[in-house]
Each structure stands twice: as C-alpha cells, then as structure tokens.
C-alpha cells in the first residue's frame, strides 16, 4: 500500500535582517543665501518695487538682483 503524503506544510524560511546600514538620503532644502544682510536689502527693494510680494515674478527678480550684486547661494 502506498504511503500517504504528509499534509503538514513546511515553515517558510525566516527572513534575515540586513546587517548593512541603509543609506539615507536627506532632502535638500532650498538654497540659503550666504550674505544675509545683502539678501535682506534686496528683498526690501523687491517689496517696494512690486505691488504683490511674494510672487513668482518678484522672487525671480530678487534672485537675479541678489546675484547681480554679488550674492552667493
């Protein structure tokens, strides 16, 4: 008489925890101006120049003017 096959299931192999550390990528924020005083002066000028501040147009002008005056990010 043939043997009956076992109905028991084998346990799934355990997952091994990775010993290597995961590399975490930091979210890079927006660039910060190196010369805060110059940036503040240009920002004040942008607020006087444009009726609507903040706006994309005013901020684009601010960045161009800041760089033109020698500012770095």
N, C-alpha and C positions, 0 to 999 in steps of 0.2 A: 504494500500500500504506500502511495507517495506521501511525502511529508507535507504538511500544511505550511504555507508561508506565514511568517510572523506578521501580525497586523500592527505591531508596535512600530512607531516611527523613530528614526534616529534623531537625536537632538541636533539642532543646527549648530555649526561651529561658532564659538564665541568670537565676537569682533574684537580685534586687538586695538587698544588705544594707541594712537600715534605718539611716539616719544619725541618726534621732532616738533619744535615750536612753529606755530603758524606765523607767517609773515603778515603783519597788519599794515594796511596802507592807511595813512592819515589823510583825511580830507583836507585838501589845501584850500585855505581861505582866500579871500580876495587880497590882492597885493596891498601892503600898507606903505604909505609914504614915508621916506627916510627923513625928510625935513618937515617936521610937523608945523613949525611956525610959517614957513612959506606956503604950505598947503592951506593953512587957516586963512592967510591973506588972500590967496586966490579964490578960496571958497566964498569969502565975504564979498569979493568982487563979483563972483558969479551970482550971488544972491541980489546984489544991486543991479546987475545987468539984465537979468531975466525976471519976467513977471512971475513965472511959475518955476519954483525951485522946491524940491528936486524934480528934474525931468531928464529924460534921456539926452536931449539936446544940450541942456545946461551942464550935465555931468561930462558929456563928451568935450565941451568947451573947457571945462575945468581941468580935465586931464591933459589936453593939448597945451593949455596955458601954463600949467604946472611944469610940464616937461620943457616948454619953451624957456621958462625962467630958470631952468637948471635943476629941477627936482628929479629925484630918482625913486624908483619903487624897489 
